[in-house]
Amino acid sequence: GGGKSDPTNAPDPEEPDEFVEEELWTAVGQQSFSPPDDDSAVMLDRYNSDLHFNIREDGLGGCGLTEHGFAYLWAGCRATWGVTAGKHWYECRVDRNVPVELPEDQPHPHVLRVGWSVDEAGMSLGEGLHSYGFGGTGKTVTNNQFNDYGEPFGPDDIIACYIDLDSSPGTISFAKNSTSLGKAFELPDSVRGKAFYPHIYTKNVEVSLNFKEPAWSTHPEEVSEYSPLESSSSESKERAVKGPESFSDCEMLMMVGLPACGKTTWAERHSRDNHEKRYTILGTNLIMDKMKVFGLARRQKYGERWEALIKMASNMLNKMFLLASKNPRNYIVDQTNVYGSAQKRKREYFQGFTCKAVVVVPPHHELRKRITLKKEETGQVVPEEALNAMKANFNIPKIGPLFDEVFFTEIYGPAAEKIVRQYKDDALGLPSFPSQKRPRYDNRYDHRYTPRGPGGGGMPPYGYGPPGPTPYRPYGGPPQQYGYGSRSPYYPSPYGHPPTPPMGMGGGGGMYGGPPRGGGGYRPRPPYYGGGGG
């Protein structure tokens, strides 16, 4: 004992503080904005925006939320229509700086970027490839590279944004209050034919936009032949992808795993590989990314402040979950979510969604390596007490009322359960945990992780299945080819492994068939696992 607290009774470090939901909805105000039936008009796009960007009722203006901690965050939004050719303009007026309460040392509490980006770029204008912004601090930015340009701008200024997709190379330029600021960017040939969309990125600044005649400002002579975006020909316009019409068309993936185990790596890769689903990743990284200053993450010495960082992010994310519950789109919840209570609480926000759990359980030696790497890269240190609490309370989700499907990205089934039991023993200081012992691999089968089950491969009655054709993947490996689920015994999916065969398929020694008795490690026999010893 020595006075050491029992980690099984420790609260979830990601449990948010309570707040009054009605206060958030009052702050959101018009976030019930819905686009008109006539989709031909260019306006701000509810689906292609940050959750906390509040679009005005007419769809031609807005601002990020500024209360309940949102004043620390940037918020971005693109327009519904983009252009693939021609010379076009739109205008952005800085209506006002929204009063906010922030620490005095907070740099640039009110700032705006305007510009253009392609569909594949994220919402952080200028911080990715093919994303081009001009900021109120008098700087241009693309691919996170900042350069002095023009002059600063603020309330009552009108910034005209021009794009020329006909010339070679294409160009982007800006004007302030009818005065040309000159060429800001040259576009590479690789983007020819791609659609560019108007894009704004605000921090406590309210704006209005104009996509048609009459213009709010007089255009400089060198761009007199440019046309307003809404007047561009149908051949050169391209509609952004429309969002799901109902929550039943949406899915929520909940990551489950200890800190630094690889959840974010998997989530970000899965989002990139499935861009057509437009996943919104709700996690600590989202909060920190939206707090960047000049594109640089806030890398204070979080080693001593891990609890404060997680508490701040959890409180913000709890409000993000509330916004997500009213906005049909696809989400990935990227937190630890190892507590059963956390899984249940967050699942309740996503009524009507298809909900899936994605479980990341690396071997213990691999987890330690990843925690060390995380510390070296970011300076973030997970306190041992918090890590032990999560180990001791690790709940492997199962198919049932909370989750329609459950997937494992690395180790699965009984092997995953064994490792989680070892996590718990380690947290409780029990000697049964083999601290240096690596999991058993079977060299005969391409180094698959091959746990021995009762009767040589039987599986428990869970929603996950036996090892698949892909070997154990270290950090950041490619996704598995198949998954498993409750809808079909062989439900194809990119998340995990082949499904457990139906009852009666195969004559092996396990509950669901499998290899002959005494067969040792599992041998896959696609498409079914029948045959052998019965």
N, C-alpha and C positions, 0 to 999 in steps of 0.2 A: 503494500500500500504506500507507505510514506506520504500519505496525504494526497496522492495522485487521484484526480477525479475520474469517474467512470465515463469513458468516451461514448458509451452506448446511450447515455442520457444527455449528451451535449446537444445544444440546439444547432440547427442548420445554419452555417455561416452565411448562406445566401438568403436567409429569411428576411424579407423586407420589413421596414417599419409600416405600421398601419397609417392609412390616410383616408380622407373622405372622398369617395369616388365622385360625388356630385360636384365637388370643388374643381376637379379636373375637367368634367364635362362643361362647367361654366367657362373655364378658361379656353376650352376647345371652341366653344361657340358654334361657328358655321361649318364645322368639319363634317356636317351632314351633306355638304355640297355633292350634287349629283349632276353629271353632264346632261345637256339637253338632248332631245331625240335627234335633232339635226346635227350630225356628226361632222359636217363639212367645215364648220368654223374651227379656227385654231384657238386653243385655250390651254391652260395648264392642265396637266394630266394627273388625276388622282392616283392612278395605278403606277405611274412612273415618277414617284416622289418618295421622299422620306416620310415615314409614318407621322412624324411630328410636324410636318409642314402643313399649315392651315390654309387651304385655298378659299378665296373669297367666293361669295355666292354667284357672281357673274363669271367666275372662272378666269378672270383676267388680272388677278393680283393675289397677294397673300403674304404670309410671314410665318416663320417657325414659331412654335409655342415658346413663350418666354417665362411662364410661371412654373412653380413646383420643380425648380432645378433645371428646366429646359433652357434657361438663359445662357448656360455654359455651352450649349450645343449648336453647331451649324445645322442647317436644314436645306435640302436641295429639291428641285423639281424641274422636270422637262415639259415641253409642250406636246400636244397630241399629234401634231404633224411636223414632219421634217422635209428636207429637200435633198434631191440627189444630183441636180444640175441647175444651171442658171445663176443669176446674181440677185440676191435678196437681202432684205433688212427686217428688223423688228426693233422696237424701242422699249426701254425700261426706265421708268421714272421712280426716283427714290422719294417715297411719300414722307417717311418720318423715321427717326430713331425711336424705337419703343423703350420707354423708361424701364430699367431693370435694376435690381439690387445685386451687385457683384463686388468682390473684394477690390480695393483700390489698385492692387498690383495686377489686376486682370488686363492683359494687353488687348487692345482693340475690342472693346465690348460691343461696338456697333460696326459691322462691316458687311459688304455685299460684293459678290462676284457675278458677272454676267458673261455670257458667251455661247458657245456651241459645243455639242458633243455627239458622238455616235451612240447607237443603242447599246452596244456592248460595254460602254464606259459606266462606271458607277455614279452614284449621286454626288460624290465629292468633286465638284467641277474643277478641272485643271490638275487633279492629283492622280490621273491615270493616263493611259495611252489614248490618243485621238480625242482628248478632252481639253478644250481651250477656253481659258477664262481671263477676264480683266477685272482686277479688284479695286475697291475704293481706296486702298492704300497707295495706288499709283504703280501697280505691278501687274505684269502678265504672268500666267502660269500654265504650263502644260507638262504632263508626266512628272509633276511635282518639282519642276524647275522654274524658279521665280526670276524675273528680270524687270528692271525699271522700265516704265513705259508711260507716256502721257503725263497725267497729273492726277492727284487724288480727287475723289468726288464724294458727295454726301447728299443730305436732304435737299429736295427741290431740283436737283440736277437731273437731266435727261440724257441717258446714254443710248446712242444708236449703235446697233450691232450689225455689221455687214459681212456677208460671205459671198465669195466669187468661186463657183465650182466649174466655170467654163474655161478659165485661163489655165495655163500650165507653167508653174504650179498654181494651184488654187490658193486663195488668200483669205484671211480674216482681218478685219480692221474695225475701228471704233471711232465715234465722234462724241464729244461732250458739248451739250448745249449748242449744237449746229457747227461746232468747230472741229475739223478733222484732227485726229490724233495720229493718223498715218497707219501704215501696215503694221500689224501686230504679229501675225503668224503666216508662214508659208506651209501649205499642206503637202504631205508626201504623196507620191503617185499611188501608194498602196491603198489609199482611202478613196480613190476615184470610183464612183458608182455607189459608194456608201451614203446612206441618208444621215444628214446632220440636223439635229434638233436644237431649238432654242433652249437654253439651260440657265437657271439662276440658282445661286447658292448664298443663303443669307444667314446672318447672325444678329438677331434682334433689330432687323431692319424690315420695314414694311414697304412693299413695292407694288406698282401697277405696270401692266404691259400692254403694248399696242402692236397688233400684227397686220393692220390694214390702213388704208387711207381714210381720213386725212391724217397726215403725220403730225406729231406733236412738235417737231422741230424742223428746221430747214436743213435739207441734206446738202453737204458740201458738193461742189461741182464735179469732183472726180468720181462720185458715186451717183450722179444724177440719173443714170440709166438703170439703177437697181430698182426692183419692184418689191412691194410689201409681200411678206411670206404668204398671206392668205390669198393673194392674187396670182400666185404661181400656177402654172399649168398643171393639169392632172397628171401629165406624164412625168413631171419632175417632183411631184409631192409623194410622200410615203407616210401612211398612218402608222403610228406606234402600235405595238402589240396591245390588244385590249385585254383587260383583266377578266378573271372568272366572274360569271354572272351571279353565282350564289355560293354560299359556304360549302355546299355539298360537292362543288367542283374543286375545292381547295384541300390541301394536305398540310399537316403539321408534323415535322420530324423533331422528336425530342432526343437530344444527345444525352447519354448517361455514362458518366465515367469520372474518375478522380481528376484533380487539377493536373494539367500538363501531360495528360495521357495520350493526347492526339485528337481530341474532339474537334477543335477549331480547324486543324489541318484537314480533317475529313470533311467538315461542313463546307469550308471554302472551296475545296476541290470539287465536291459534289455540286455545289452551286454553279461553279464555272462549267462543269461538264454537262449541266442540264440548264443552260441559260434560258431555254424556251419557257421554263417554269418560273423564272423571275423570283427566286427565293429571296425573302427578306430574312437575314440572319439576326436573331435577337440574342445578343450576348455582350459580355464585358467589352470585347473588342469594338463592337458597334459604338458603345458609349465613349470609349477612349478615342476612336477615330474621329468622332464628331466634335471632340474637344481640341483638335489640332490647332496649332498656331503656325502660320506660314508652312503648312504641310508637314510639320514635325510633331510627332506624338509627344504628349506630356510625360517625359521620362524623369520625373522627380524620383528621389530615392524611395521607391515604394516598398523596399525590403522591410522597413520598419513600420510600414503603414498598410500592409496587405488587407487587414480587416477593414480599415477605413475605405480603401479603394473598392473592395467587394461590397461593402454596405452601400456606398454611393451608387455603384452600378446596379445593385439589386433593387434599390429604391426607384431608380430611373426605369429599369426594365419592367418593374411591376406596373408602371404607368404605360409603358410601351405595350405590354400584354393587353391592357385595357383598350388601347387604341386598336390593336390588332383584332380584338374581338368584334370590332365594328367595320373592319376593312377586309373584304374577301380577297385574299391573295395567298400564296404559299409561303410557309414560314419554316425556319429551322431554329429551335430554341437551344442555344449554345451556352449552357451552364452545366454545372456538375450533375444536378438532378439525381443524386444518388439516394436521397431520402425519399421514402415512399410518400411522405406527406407533401414533399415538394412536387413529385410527379402528379399527385392528385390535384393539388392547388393550381398548378399551371395548366393542367389538362382542362380544367373547368372553364378557362377563358376561350377554348376553341370548340364550342358546341357546334355540331353540324359538320365539322371537318373530318376527313379521314386522318386518324392520328396513328403515328408509328413511332416506336422507340428504336433508337440506334445506339447499341451498347458497345463501349470501347473498353476492353479488358486486356491490357498487355501483360505479359509476364512481369513479375515483380522486379527483376533485374532491369528490364527494359523501361519500366515506369521510373525507376530511380535515375536512369540515364537521361530520360526526357525531362525530369524535374531539374536536373543539373543543367541541361542545355537551356531550359527556359530561364533559369536564373542568370546564366551567362549572357543570354540575348537581351533580356528585358530588365534585369535587376530585381524581378519580382520573386519573393521568397514566400512560400506557403508555410506558415507557422506549423510546427509539428503537432501542436494540440489540435489545430483545425483539421489537419490532414488525418489524424487519428480518429477524430470524430466522424469524418466522412467514411473512412474505412470501416469503422465499427457499425455504421448505419447503412451500408451499401445494400440497396434493395434492387435485385435484378427484376425488371418488369416482365410481365407475362401477358399473353393475349387474353383479353377479357373486357370488362367494362371500360377500362381506361384506354387500351391500345388495340387497334385492329390488327396490327402486325408488330413483330419484334425482330430486330436484326442485330447481328454481331459483326463487327468490322474485322476482327482479328481472331481471337480465341473464343470458342462458342460452347454451348451445351454443358455437359458435366465438367469439362476442363475449365470453363469460365467460372462455374460454381465453386470448383475447388480453389481457384485462385482467389475468389472473393472471400471464401472461408479463411484462406491464409491472410488476406488483408485484415480480416477481423481479429485473427489470432495475434497478428503483429501489433495491431492497435491496443490490444489488451495485455500485451507483453507476455503472451503465452509461449512456452518453449517449442511448441509443435511446428512453428513456422520455419521452414528451411531457408534461412536468409540468403545463402549463397547458391542453393541448388537451382539449376536451370530446368525448365520443363523438358520432358522426354521427347525426343524426336525419333522418328523411324527412318533410317537412311534408305530403307528399301523403297520408300514411296516419296521420293523427291522432297524429303525433309518436311513432310506434313506433321503438324502437331497431332499426335495419335493417342489420346487418352484411352485407357482400357476400361470398358464398361462391363457390367454384369453380362456374362455369357459371350464376351468378346465383341462388344459393340452395340449393345442395346441402348436406347435413348429414353430419357424420362418423358413424361407426357406434357411437354411444353411446346410453345409455338416455334421453337427453333429446331434445326435439323442437324444431321451428321456432317462431318467435314466434307468440303466440296473439292472440285478439281484444282483450285488455286492453293498453293502452299501458304503457310503462315507468312503474313506480310509484316515487315518492320515498318517503322514510322513513315507515313507518306506513300505507301505502295499503292498500286492500282486497285480499283474496286473489284469485288468479286462479280462473277457473271450472273449468278442466280441468287434468289432470296427464298424466303419461305413465308407462309402466311396462312390465314384461316380460310381464305376463299377457295383455294384450290390446293391439292396436295403438291402441285408443282407450279406454284405461282412465280412467274419470272420477275426478277427485280435486280437492280444494280447494287443492292445494299450488302447482301451477305452470302448465304450458302444454300445449297440445294435443300429442299424440304425433307422433313421426316416422312418416310413412306407411309401410306395408309395402313391401317390394321389389316393383318392377313397377307400383306405383300412380302413374300420371302419366308424362308424357313429357318432363319438363323436363331441364335440363342437369345437375342434381346427381345424387349417388349414389342418392338415393331419389326421383327425380323433382323436381318443383318448377316454378317459373315458367319461361317460355321463356328460351332462352339470350339473354344480353344484357339481361335484364329488370331488372337492378339490384336494388333492394330487394325483399324478400319480400312477396308479396300473398297473404293467406290465402284459400283456396278451400274452405270447409267443404262436406261433411264430409271430402273427399279433396283431394289437391293435384295432381290429374291435369290433363291437357290441355296445350296449348302445344307448342312447338317440338320435338321430337324428332328 
